[in-house]
Amino acid sequence: MEEHGGKVSRGIQKMLKTFWYLRNIKKSKKELEKIQWRLLKKTLDYAYNNTEFYKNKFDRANISPDDIKNPEDMLRIPVTTKEEIQKCYDEMIAKGYDKNKLVKMTTSGSTGKPTILYFDKISHFYLMKVFKYRSKVFNGLKFSDRIVNIREELTEDNERANRRLFNRITGLTYLTTRESIEVVSKKLLKIKPTVIYSRPSDLMEIVKYIKKECIKPFKLKMILSSSELLTENERHVIEYFFRCKIYDIYGNAELKEIAWQCHENQGYHINVDAVFVEFVKDGRHAKEHEDADLVVTSLCTRSMPLIRYANEDRGVYTNRLCACGCEFSLIEKITGRKADYFHLKNGESVAPHVTIKIIRYPLEGKISQFQAIQKSKDRFTIKLVPTEKYEKKSEEKMVAGLRKLLGGNVSIKIELVRNIPKERSGKYRIVKGEVRNFN
């Protein structure tokens, strides 16, 4: 189905394509692979013929879209980096689009300089409404559910969003973390939503506040988390407290929702009709269960195509199908951001989720929050927010585990603090690498 042009009015065509996207979730893996490949080929042709940036990138690599015959050929196309987007976004905007009439969005800049992106209204609708709605309905969302989205936006931006007719009809309310957790928690208790959408760290703060005030938690149908790495401990605490499942969503500002968890929790379902995800290690496509860089191509953005975007995240894929019945390809797990890997003297790298396990297990119930920071290849700082159950013996066990993981001669400094501040982006980084030489 073509997105633009033709005899059908744009409004009807938009509606038909929406239904097409919604039906894809029930299609077989074989059907989905055909759809994805067709969309990918169409995207490559479009980007090459309509953007100065990708025309030059393909030409410099001495390839054309016609040279891409199979997934392995995608490796011949140089990746698009965050730095290139920041520097060349004017060249990346497709012919026929006026930048001033596009939807402008900015990344959080959690690892440095924020990145500006531009979306046409039709693509923006599919990315922000259709794909997000599809995954949530699959997990049991109903039109009658009252949803609260807790985000970083300014209070006045949230108030403006809350006045929109669509949000009032659908029961969607936005709250901001720029207000205190006490204020946010009290508003939640007043609204009594059935669904909460928030970052894991904010959810943990809400749980902490409600427990402290001895308030009976309201009943939730589901919780949706995104923007930060969801640890198994956070999942356990949040699900136990609210007595409902938490569904993690993997995505970013550049590509929106890339993959999502279902009730089986066997991995993240990739939106295969919205993105083409490659797992790349040492210049080749990674093997199953192998930790690798994620390289993502958007299949539905028109105004500013993104081809083989190296989004600086890492993950593991699996060929198995999920027991839920949806045959979208699976990301087995998101292992973290490249910037948050620890890089050791022996040349090895440690994924954030491994570091988290080593610290969390000996200190279970004895700390409310922690952060691990690598200052250099042999210097690490571990910040801990202790509870009344904190004990030196557990700390020593944790340090011993870290030495076994990181090397016996490294310096590990323990800091007991009252709280751990978030980054300027509003995100909380559990593991923070300051060594920038990822191999």
Phi, psi and omega in degrees: 000128180281147184273329183233157174080188179087179184277336182285136180300153184299323180295315179292321180297321178297319179294317180296319180291327176299313178298323179298314178299316182296325180286338183299334184294344180259001184275161182284161180302320180296316178297317182295322178297321178294317178298313182298317181293320178297316178295323179295313180299318179297319180295316179298316178298315182297313182297319182293319185272349186235355178232137178296322184299309184282333173299314180292320182296315178294316183295320179295328178274000178060043177224165174226165178304329180294340180283348181271099185259338182205169182305325180297329180294340179299334179296342180284341180273124178299145180292157172260127183259163176300322180296324179294319179297317181296327184269326192239024188297333176296320179288341182273346180284130187289156177303142176090357180251133176265116183306326182288346180255004180267163176279116182268129178227149183234138177289166182289339182069034185294337179243022180149222183288132177297152181247135180263135178227155181233132180236137170287157188295327181290311178299319180299322178297313180296317183290317187269339183245300190295306183295321180292319179296318184302310183294324182287322176295321178301326180273005173111004179295137177244157180299331183279353182293141175267117186250134171243125177254115181261117186221182188269349187305159178299152181303317182293328176294318178294319179297321177295318179295323181291340179275347181296139184301316182301315181292325178292321180291318184276355178076027179266123180237136178256134172240157182241140177281000174287344168272163182292157177299328177299314180295315180299315181297318179295323178293320177299316181296329179283318182288323184052064181289164173262342181223135174240137177239116187199170172285149179304318183295323178291321177298319179295323178293322178295315177301315181300316182293313182297322177296315182299321182274001179056041180264138178289123181293144178283158182281129179245150176273320178197160175235138178245130180236152177196178173080338178226161175290118179275115180275161179295326178294316178298318178302313182297313183297313184292315180295319181295319184290314184268356178056044176207168181277149174250130180250116181274144180238131178255126179187186176203175183294328183288324187239356182063220186283113181269315184206160187210154178268150175248187184292341179281339179052047179255014182141192181247123177286120178282133174287083191292343176266002178244331182217154172244113186256128174249144175250110191243130177224124178054041175079006179231164174286130186291159175278165177301138179072009181263128180296129187208166175287142175268126177237121193235136174247129177280136183255002182226358177277131183255314187291329182216079182300149175235113182249124177051057180281120177276094189275007173070019172253161178230152181195181183230138179250162176224148180274348184288160176261150181283148180290350182287342180105340175284127185259022170298144177302153185246137161270119183296316176198151172266118185268350175131179177277146178304323182294343183255008172284146174268133183249119189264165182298330182279005178093351180279159177236146182245124180291147181305320184294334177288314178301317181300316180298316182298322181280317189292314190300312180292338185253016181304123180081352184256349175225151178259344183196152175206164175212132178251126183236130173263116181274322176206183184293344179230017178229126182228143175240130179245114177264130183233136172257102187282152170260180180293346180269001183299139179218149183297325182300318179291323177299315180297323178294319178296316180297320178298319178295321178294321179296322178295324181282317189262343183121140187293336186263008182282156177266125179239110181260126179260127177239120174269119186232164180280325178203164179240116183291154175280168176287171178300332180289347184094354180271155178250120181259111181291317178242129187227108178269133178245015176252119189250067177218050183296134181261000000 
